[in-house]
Amino acid sequence: MIATIALAGCGSGKSSSSTSKVDFKTGFATSQREFRKLGSDLAKDIIGARSKTDAQLATEFKALATRAGQQAGQLAALKPPAQYAKRITSLVASFNATKADLTNIATAAHTHNPSNAEAATRDLLSDAAKIKTADTSLSKDLGLPSAQAAASSSTASKTHTTGG
């Protein structure tokens, strides 16, 4: 009888850690969709930067910086199982660094300082690479689609829909 109770207790502990991983995966997947959208929006702003005024760029990059900060906060609020905690901490730090980079780009645009904008953009590329590395690693471990697979799926869906 005591052995049965002990085994039942062990089983319930395993179930709660499973639930924790499921909850974490769900929360991370939600945040991931948002930060991948942020990355896509950032790429569009960088590509279109030459056709915009410094004031427009300052406004757009300031808004992107705010979103990066929100992503850091959202990720920091997740309760990851121990095996993911270090990568989430790294991801939060990278989003905070990205927020600073984007703020520096916005400030450089506002003050018409191309050399500061260039330096901040180099920092941004480095921090974005760290985000991508952590995203790829977590996606693989959690069984979520990689950014490339998600983009390919989205492109294939659009191609099929448009008949092109």
N, C-alpha and C positions, 0 to 999 in steps of 0.2 A: 504494500500500500504506500509506504513512504517513497519507495523507488518510483512509483507511478507519478506521485505528486512532484518529485524532483525532476523527472523527465518532462512533465507537463510544463513546469516552470522554465526549463531550458528552451523548450519549443516556443514559448511565448516571447522570450527574449529575442530569439532569432526573428520572429515575426515583426517585432517592433523595429529592429534594425533594417529589415526589408522595407517596411513602410517608410522609414526615414530616407532610405535611398530613393524610393519611388517619389516621395515628396520633394526631395532635392532635385531629382531629375526633372520633374514637372516644373519646378520653380526656375531651374537653370534654362530649360528649353524656352520658357516664356521670355526670360531676360535675353537669351541668345537671339531670338527673333528680333528683338528691339535693337540689340547692339549690332547685329548684322545690317539692319536697315540704316542705322547711324553710319556704318562704314560705307554703305552704298551712297548715302546722301553726301558724305564727305568727299567721296571720289567724284561725284557729279560737280560739287562746288570747286574742287581743285581743277578739274578739266575745263570748267567754264570760267575760271578766274580771270583770264586775259580779257574777257569781254565785259568785265564789271569794273565799276569805280572802286576806289579804296574804301569809301564809305559803305558801299554795298557789301564788300568783302568783310569789313569789320563787323557789320551786323550779322552776316551769315555765320562767320566763324565764332562769334560770341554765342550765338544760339547753339551751335554744335558743341561748344565747350560746356554749356549748361547741360545739354543732353548727356555728354560724357560723364559729367559729375553725377547725374541722376543714375546712370548705369552703374557707376562705382557704388553708390548707395544701395541700389537694388541688389547687386551681387553681395555686398557686405551683409545684407539682411538675411541672406540664405543661411541655413543651418546645414552645412555639408557634413557627411560622414567623414571620419578622420582621414580616410585615404584620399579625399579630394580637397581637404582644408588648405593645404599649402598652395595648390594651384589656384584656388579661389582667392586666396590672399594675394597671390602674384597678379591675378587678373584685376583685382580691385586697385592695386598699386599702379598697374599699367593704365587703367582708365583714369586714375587721378593724374598721372603724368600726362596722358593725352589731353585731359582738360586743361592743364597748364600750358601745353604746347599750343592748343587751339586758342587759348586766351592770349598767348604771346603773339600768335599770327594776327589775331584781331587787333591787338594793340599796335603792332607794326604797320598794319594797313591804315589804322586811324592816324598814326603819326607819319605816314608816308616813308617808312623806313624799310626798303627792300632787303638790306643785308640782315636785319633782325628777322624779317619774315622768312628768308632763306634758311637761317640757322634754326629757327623754330620748326620749319618744315622738315629739316633733316632729323631733328629730335622726334617729331611726329611719326616719321617713317619708322624709326627705331622702335618707338613705343607701340605702334600699330603691329609691327612684326611680333612683338611679345604677346600681344592680345591674340593674334592669329595662332601662334604656337600653343598657347594655353587652351584656346577654343578647340583646336584640332585634337589635342590630347584628351580633353574632357569629353568631346563628342565621341571619340573612339571608345573610351572607357564606359560611357553611358549608353552606347548604342544609338546615338543621334546622328543624323546625316551631317557630313562635313560641309563646310561652306561651299566648296567646289561642287559637291553632289547636289546641294540645295539649289545652287545657281543653275546647274545643268538641268535639273528637274524643272525649274521655273522656265528656263529657255525652251526646253522641249515642249512644255505645256503651251507656251505662247505660240511656238511654231505650229503645233498641231491645231491650235484654235484658229490661227490666222491662215492656215493652209499653205504657209511658206516654207 
